[in-house]
């Protein structure tokens, strides 16, 4: 168990990157390629109009310690923002021994906080985390236009890799610098921002800048003009960010951890279906009544101050 704790810092970043990836799925269609722009903007607007959706996620990791497979089936709705997830975690060590863990979750946003209900050992737990903004706020037409423009600017490039009578396959490159700047701008809009939100935002920005531009592939249904699948190789971004944090913190086992990152792979596939056909999600009253509140530890690493050149050098291939 102590060996796992050594990698806790990197694991938190991995989870954070996955969250960013899932949250940014709706902006995949933004593009500046003239011949595809009109089509992709239509897809983008269609995605913004989604009220609810079903998703299936497959996360696969291969490490020197063993292999990890995570399968998740979930439903999500926008207003009120609420998610229901059922996940299975399978760990297979180097000797072939398998350990399976299940997780059931409800996630809701209440004003500027996210509340997570998790079933563990047949007991419900409740975690409350500040996020610094309210997803339920109705945007004005001007605010909505600005948001659309901002999200489009996060997409650096789109390349059509393949096309069939039914689907378009595209490689999308996200501009990590602009995503980082957007996180900073969003956090600074609230002058009374919670310190935990500030810590998490700073942590995410450093990780993004170290990871560099992020690429992934999308599959678009040409009939509905909606995104059907997202596939991403996370190994390189995680490796870059992890190595930067190792350089900054200088742990005693840095060489061991760097070797772990170098020899590990991580891929993710997300499939979307049942657009606007998912039944309303409700958190059972029993879950709300019996869930035990647990303290959420903020991500607030004690990191040294960095110069821009430090990040640029550490982020090189």
C-alpha positions, 0 to 999 in steps of 0.5 A: 500500500505504501508503494501506491501512496508514493504515486498518489500525486501523479494519480490525482493529476491523472484523474484531473486530466480525465475530468477535463477531458470528459468536461471538454467533450462538448467543444470537440467540434470547434475548428478553424479549417475553412472547408470543415468549419461550417459543418463542425460549427453545426456539430458544436451547436448541436452538442451545446443543445444536449439536455442529457446523454448516456456514456460508456467509458473504458480506461486501460492502463499498463504499468510495471506494477500490473494492468488496470481496466476501468469500465464505467456506464453512466447518465448525465443531465445538464439542468439540474447538473446531475450524473449517475455512474456505475464503475468496475475497477479491475487490477491484474498484478504482474503474477496474474492475480486479479482484484475487482472493485465496484463503485456507484456514484451520484454527482450533483452541482449545488450552486458553486459546489459539487456534491459526490455520493459514493457507495463504499463497503455497502455504506454511502459517503458524501463529499462536498467540493467547491468549484467556484462557479454555478452551472445552473446560471442562465446565460444571456445571449451575449454571455453564451456567444462569448462562451462559444467563442472561448471554447472554440479558441481552445481547439488548436487544430482539427484534421479529417483522418477518415470518412465513410458514408456514415461517419467522419473521423477527426483528430483534434488538438487542444491548446493547453495554454489557452485552456490554462488561461481560461481556467485562470480567468474563470477563477479570477472572476470571483474575487472571493474565491475559495482557497481550495478552488485556487489551489486546484486551479493552480495545480491543473494549470501547471499540469496542462502547461507541462503536458503540452497540446493534447490530441484525441480522436472523435467519431461523428455521426453524419446523420445526426451530426453528433459526436459518437466516440472520443478516443485518447492516448493519455500516456504522453501528457501524463508523463510530461506533467508527472516528470515536471512535478517530480523535478519540482518536488525532488522526492527520494525515489524520483528515479523509481517514479520516473521509470514507472511513468516511462513504462506506463501507458494510459488510454481512454475511450468514451462512447455517447448514446441516447442523446436527449432520451435519458430518463430524469436522474434522481438521487434516492432520498435514502442515499441523501439521508444515510450518506456520511459526510467525509472531509475532502482533502484539497489538492494543494501541493507545496510547489516552488515558484516557477519561471516560464522557462522552467515549464517550457524546458520541462515540457519538452519531448 
